[in-house]
Amino acid sequence: MSEKFLPFALPCIGEEEINEVVDTLRSGWLTSGPKTKRFEEEFSQFIGTPHALAVNSCTAGLHLALEAIGIQPGDKIITTPYTFTATAEVIRYLGAEPLFVDIDPNTFNIDVQKIAKTLETTTGIKAILPVHFGGQANDMDSILALAKQYSLKVVEDAAHALPTYYKGKLVGNLGDITVYSFYVTKTLATGEGGMITTANPDYAKHMQALRLHGISKDIFNRNASDVPAWHYDIIAPGFKYNMNDIAAALGIQQLLKINRFLQRRTEIAEQYTQALADLPVRVPYQHPDSTHAWHLYVLQLKLEELKLDRNTFIDRMNAAGIGTSVHFIPLHLHTYWRERYNFKPTDFPVALDVYQRAVSLPIYPSMTDADVHRVIKQIKIILQN
Ligand SMILES: *Cc1c(COP(=O)(O)O)cnc(C)c1O
């Protein structure tokens, strides 16, 4: 009578997505074309920002963003160790250095007080790269105030934050450049993909050229009648970071469902929080300035009250047919980052502590109430033994 395995994450693909992809396949236009343009227009409308640029990953978008703000070798960028490596690796692409700053123990976002201290004592810092962890916004007013005071740019890793409101404003309208991920586990999935938003037309123009080999078609706009259709100019050694129309077809239909998806994830989060609050765990903290996109639901085990560790908990969930995950293994524990910067595990004590207690529960729109109850029931069985 063993139940089917409940995966940790699943994309929510319906007939609408399938039909839009089939339409793209029949159209004969597979690379960046009309669907990508439409997805960009609809995304920029949804966020309420003038420029949205589709790319083939969030990682690519973050790389373009750092190029656009003029990051040079040796520059320093403040970011969080409690993230996926993509956030920090793009800094290294440019020969710049990440300056990791420990996180807030409640939101798991970068600790703004510690950013302020770092800025007082360190020179050469050019930007702040916060991650809206799990789908909850950073303290953006404080981050933007520090950026203004020290003339820094702010690039937001919004891979978890579609959609997230900060003080009533959608993330994507706050810092200089914001980058989203449409990786298969994210709240909008195109398989692989990402989107950049900015209100700055110069950044937008620069990133638009760089995302496709540094090709500039500006010459067409200026003098459309005398320039032949085959002509183009290369203005930089650009990249191959454009989104294709098959991915954009998925994106168009997923975006239409984004608020419905959010509503379902919010319901699941509320059910978890209500059912688990009395157990030896900490349920996610919700900051009053931010809504939560609920890309992740991260439970913190109160290890001092339990006879088991986090890994055993995950093994037991797995044995009961329930997938979970850990967000994140802090970057300073990974070989590359540890060796490059000589980190000790205790260099970021909050990130280390949060990591040791963290378990991400499944939370996606296609989960049924029965699935949610099954997860809750199994957690109770494990923790009450
Ligand atoms: C998923 C993720 C990324 C990378 O997104 P891709 O689209 O796979 O490049 C970057 N940052 C964070 C915080 C992520 O979770």
The ligand as a Gaussian input file, in Angstrom:
#p B3LYP/6-31G(d) Opt

LIG

0 1
 C       17.808000      29.325000      -9.447000
 C       18.645000      30.435000      -8.938000
 C       19.534000      31.138000      -9.774000
 C       19.907000      30.672000     -11.140000
 O       18.866000      30.660000     -12.035000
 P       19.105000      30.049000     -13.510000
 O       17.902000      30.550000     -14.260000
 O       19.138000      28.565000     -13.361000
 O       20.364000      30.622000     -14.021000
 C       20.164000      32.264000      -9.273000
 N       19.968000      32.666000      -8.005000
 C       19.156000      32.002000      -7.163000
 C       18.977000      32.509000      -5.772000
 C       18.484000      30.861000      -7.603000
 O       17.697000      30.170000      -6.747000

